Amino acid sequence: MGSYAEEHRTFFYNLKRYGFSLSKEELKQIIITVLVIAFVWSFNKWGDVTFDFMEGIKNFFLGAIFAFIGLVFNQIGQRVVAVHYGYDPIYEYGIFGLMIALVITFASRGLLVFFLPGAINIRHLAASRLGEFRYYTNDWEWAKAGFMGPFLNILLAVILSVFKSNPLARQLMILNLLFAWYSLIPLPGNLGLYLFYPHIYLWTFTVGIVLAVTLMVFFLNPILTIIFGIIFGVFAMAWHYIKIDDQFTY
């Protein structure tokens, strides 16, 4: 039997104990986030001409399933990477962002689907980070974990593009693209802030990938979409780096 520290330095032990284990508070915040996104998504889907309660409930239920899938893909990669670096990932919803989502939904009568999906906060695991150069929270590692959120959302959207002729698959694809975009908004309580602040070039790289995939996912095959997305992300990051460097040069 190994020591306490050895057990806590095991990746799969930490993944089970911390990465995929949710507290009651996390579950509550995930449920609230899913319900708000489902409400926003289904707001104008309660009947074409007249109010239809059953149609609305069906669309709200589908919206909740889609929002849950999108949130799971937004979080799962972040959790795995965070645990890999010796952190305990904690989901925190952005209550301010969800309130903005409701205001925009009512103001636009459901024509504009907007929401902020919140963020993964990380806490260092003492035994797991022994010997690390930066013992406490490392912003660069946090940024790399955050990158996996929008990346897995667009990856799911690309996979779903194979079935885009199916209305349900197409809706889930679109919602995951929205998850990727809205995750990147650098506002307090949102994932984009933890990408933008620690490493702005990684944020630019991610924006480039999401932009390219969004433009091409409806027209190209999945493999080409991912390849061109990554290439465009690299060019976007290089352009941003050169532009900033030129400003400091002059």
C-alpha positions as CSV (number, residue, x, y, z in Angstrom):
1,M,0.0,0.0,0.0
2,G,1.4,3.3,-1.0
3,S,1.7,6.5,1.0
4,Y,-1.0,9.2,1.1
5,A,1.2,11.5,-1.1
6,E,1.9,8.8,-3.7
7,E,-1.9,8.1,-4.0
8,H,-2.6,11.8,-4.5
9,R,0.0,12.1,-7.2
10,T,-1.7,9.4,-9.3
11,F,-3.4,11.0,-12.2
12,F,-6.3,8.5,-12.4
13,Y,-6.9,8.7,-8.6
14,N,-7.1,12.5,-8.8
15,L,-9.3,12.3,-11.9
16,K,-11.8,10.1,-10.1
17,R,-11.6,11.9,-6.7
18,Y,-11.5,15.5,-7.9
19,G,-11.9,15.8,-11.7
20,F,-15.1,13.8,-12.1
21,S,-16.5,14.2,-8.6
22,L,-18.9,17.1,-8.3
23,S,-20.0,18.8,-5.0
24,K,-23.6,19.6,-4.3
25,E,-22.9,23.3,-5.0
26,E,-21.4,22.5,-8.4
27,L,-24.4,20.3,-9.3
28,K,-26.7,23.1,-8.3
29,Q,-24.9,25.6,-10.4
30,I,-24.7,23.3,-13.4
31,I,-28.5,22.6,-13.2
32,I,-29.2,26.4,-13.0
33,T,-26.9,27.1,-16.0
34,V,-28.5,24.3,-18.0
35,L,-32.0,25.5,-17.3
36,V,-31.2,29.1,-18.1
37,I,-29.6,28.1,-21.4
38,A,-32.6,25.8,-22.2
39,F,-35.0,28.7,-21.5
40,V,-32.9,31.1,-23.8
41,W,-32.7,28.4,-26.5
42,S,-36.4,27.6,-26.5
43,F,-37.8,31.1,-25.8
44,N,-39.4,31.5,-29.3
45,K,-40.1,27.9,-29.9
46,W,-43.5,27.7,-28.1
47,G,-45.6,27.5,-31.2
48,D,-45.3,29.0,-34.7
49,V,-48.4,31.2,-34.7
50,T,-50.2,30.6,-31.4
51,F,-48.9,29.5,-28.1
52,D,-48.5,25.8,-27.9
53,F,-47.6,24.5,-24.4
54,M,-46.7,21.0,-25.4
55,E,-44.5,22.2,-28.2
56,G,-42.8,24.6,-25.9
57,I,-42.2,22.0,-23.2
58,K,-40.7,19.6,-25.8
59,N,-38.3,22.3,-27.1
60,F,-37.4,23.3,-23.6
61,F,-36.6,19.7,-22.7
62,L,-34.5,19.3,-25.9
63,G,-32.8,22.6,-25.1
64,A,-31.9,21.3,-21.6
65,I,-30.4,18.1,-23.1
66,F,-28.4,20.1,-25.7
67,A,-27.2,22.6,-23.0
68,F,-26.2,19.7,-20.8
69,I,-24.2,18.1,-23.6
70,G,-22.6,21.4,-24.5
71,L,-21.6,22.1,-20.9
72,V,-20.2,18.6,-20.4
73,F,-18.0,19.0,-23.4
74,N,-17.0,22.5,-22.3
75,Q,-15.9,21.1,-19.0
76,I,-14.6,17.6,-19.4
77,G,-11.4,18.6,-21.3
78,Q,-10.7,21.4,-18.8
79,R,-11.1,18.9,-15.9
80,V,-8.7,16.4,-17.4
81,V,-6.0,18.9,-18.1
82,A,-6.4,20.6,-14.7
83,V,-6.0,17.3,-12.9
84,H,-3.0,16.4,-15.1
85,Y,-1.2,19.5,-13.7
86,G,-2.2,18.8,-10.1
87,Y,-5.3,20.9,-9.7
88,D,-8.8,20.3,-8.3
89,P,-11.2,21.8,-11.0
90,I,-14.3,23.5,-9.6
91,Y,-17.2,24.6,-11.8
92,E,-18.5,28.1,-11.1
93,Y,-21.4,29.6,-13.0
94,G,-21.4,33.3,-14.0
95,I,-24.6,34.5,-12.4
96,F,-24.0,38.0,-13.9
97,G,-23.6,36.4,-17.4
98,L,-26.8,34.3,-16.9
99,M,-28.8,37.5,-15.9
100,I,-27.5,39.3,-19.0
101,A,-28.6,36.3,-21.0
102,L,-32.2,36.5,-19.7
103,V,-32.3,40.3,-20.3
104,I,-31.1,39.9,-23.9
105,T,-33.6,37.1,-24.5
106,F,-36.6,39.2,-23.3
107,A,-35.3,42.3,-25.1
108,S,-34.8,40.5,-28.4
109,R,-37.9,38.2,-27.9
110,G,-35.7,35.2,-28.3
111,L,-34.2,36.2,-31.6
112,L,-30.7,36.5,-30.1
113,V,-29.5,33.4,-28.3
114,F,-26.9,34.6,-25.8
115,F,-25.5,33.1,-22.7
116,L,-22.2,32.9,-20.7
117,P,-21.5,29.3,-19.7
118,G,-19.3,30.1,-16.6
119,A,-15.8,28.8,-15.9
120,I,-13.7,26.2,-14.3
121,N,-11.8,27.5,-11.3
122,I,-8.8,25.5,-10.1
123,R,-7.3,24.9,-6.7
124,H,-3.9,23.3,-6.3
125,L,-3.7,19.9,-4.8
126,A,-0.8,20.1,-2.3
127,A,0.6,16.6,-2.6
128,S,0.1,16.5,-6.4
129,R,2.2,19.6,-7.0
130,L,5.2,18.8,-4.9
131,G,8.3,19.6,-6.8
132,E,6.6,21.8,-9.4
133,F,8.5,25.0,-10.4
134,R,5.5,27.1,-9.5
135,Y,3.9,25.3,-6.6
136,Y,0.7,27.3,-6.4
137,T,-1.6,28.2,-9.3
138,N,0.2,28.6,-12.6
139,D,-1.7,30.9,-15.0
140,W,-0.2,29.3,-18.1
141,E,-1.4,25.8,-17.0
142,W,-4.8,27.3,-16.2
143,A,-4.9,28.8,-19.7
144,K,-4.1,25.5,-21.3
145,A,-6.9,23.8,-19.3
146,G,-9.3,26.6,-20.4
147,F,-8.4,26.1,-24.0
148,M,-9.9,22.7,-23.9
149,G,-13.4,24.1,-23.2
150,P,-14.1,25.8,-26.6
151,F,-11.9,23.3,-28.4
152,L,-14.0,20.3,-27.4
153,N,-17.2,22.2,-28.2
154,I,-16.0,22.9,-31.8
155,L,-14.7,19.3,-32.0
156,L,-18.2,18.0,-31.2
157,A,-19.7,20.4,-33.7
158,V,-17.3,19.2,-36.4
159,I,-18.3,15.5,-35.6
160,L,-22.0,16.4,-35.7
161,S,-21.5,18.1,-39.1
162,V,-21.5,14.6,-40.6
163,F,-25.2,14.4,-39.6
164,K,-26.1,18.1,-40.2
165,S,-29.1,17.0,-42.4
166,N,-30.7,15.8,-39.2
167,P,-32.5,18.8,-37.5
168,L,-31.6,17.7,-34.0
169,A,-28.0,17.1,-34.8
170,R,-27.8,20.5,-36.6
171,Q,-29.3,22.2,-33.5
172,L,-26.8,20.5,-31.2
173,M,-24.0,21.5,-33.6
174,I,-25.1,25.1,-33.6
175,L,-25.4,25.2,-29.8
176,N,-21.9,23.9,-29.4
177,L,-20.5,26.5,-31.7
178,L,-22.3,29.1,-29.5
179,F,-20.7,27.5,-26.5
180,A,-17.3,27.9,-28.0
181,W,-17.9,31.5,-29.0
182,Y,-19.5,32.6,-25.7
183,S,-16.8,30.8,-23.7
184,L,-14.2,33.1,-25.2
185,I,-15.8,36.3,-24.0
186,P,-13.3,37.7,-21.4
187,L,-15.8,38.8,-18.7
188,P,-15.7,38.1,-15.0
189,G,-17.0,34.6,-14.2
190,N,-16.5,33.4,-17.7
191,L,-13.8,31.1,-19.2
192,G,-12.6,33.6,-21.7
193,L,-11.1,35.8,-18.9
194,Y,-8.8,32.9,-17.8
195,L,-7.6,32.5,-21.4
196,F,-7.3,36.2,-22.2
197,Y,-5.5,37.4,-19.1
198,P,-2.8,34.8,-18.6
199,H,-1.9,34.2,-22.3
200,I,-3.6,36.5,-24.8
201,Y,-1.9,34.8,-27.8
202,L,-3.4,31.4,-26.8
203,W,-6.8,33.3,-26.7
204,T,-6.2,34.6,-30.2
205,F,-5.2,31.2,-31.4
206,T,-8.4,29.8,-30.0
207,V,-10.5,32.6,-31.5
208,G,-8.9,31.8,-34.9
209,I,-9.8,28.1,-34.7
210,V,-13.4,28.8,-33.6
211,L,-13.8,31.4,-36.3
212,A,-12.4,29.2,-39.1
213,V,-14.4,26.1,-38.0
214,T,-17.6,28.2,-37.7
215,L,-17.2,29.4,-41.3
216,M,-16.2,26.0,-42.8
217,V,-18.0,23.4,-40.7
218,F,-21.2,23.6,-42.9
219,F,-19.3,23.2,-46.2
220,L,-16.1,21.1,-45.7
221,N,-15.6,17.6,-44.4
222,P,-14.6,17.3,-40.7
223,I,-10.9,16.5,-41.2
224,L,-10.3,19.5,-43.5
225,T,-12.3,21.7,-41.2
226,I,-10.1,20.9,-38.2
227,I,-6.9,21.2,-40.2
228,F,-7.8,24.6,-41.7
229,G,-9.1,25.7,-38.3
230,I,-5.8,25.0,-36.6
231,I,-3.8,26.5,-39.5
232,F,-5.9,29.7,-39.3
233,G,-5.5,29.7,-35.5
234,V,-1.7,29.6,-35.9
235,F,-1.8,32.5,-38.5
236,A,-4.1,34.5,-36.2
237,M,-1.7,34.1,-33.2
238,A,1.3,34.9,-35.4
239,W,-0.4,38.1,-36.7
240,H,-1.3,39.2,-33.2
241,Y,2.2,38.6,-32.0
242,I,3.8,40.5,-34.8
243,K,1.4,43.4,-34.5
244,I,2.1,43.7,-30.7
245,D,5.8,43.4,-31.4
246,D,5.7,46.1,-34.0
247,Q,3.9,48.5,-31.6
248,F,6.7,48.0,-29.0
249,T,9.4,48.4,-31.7
250,Y,8.1,51.8,-32.8
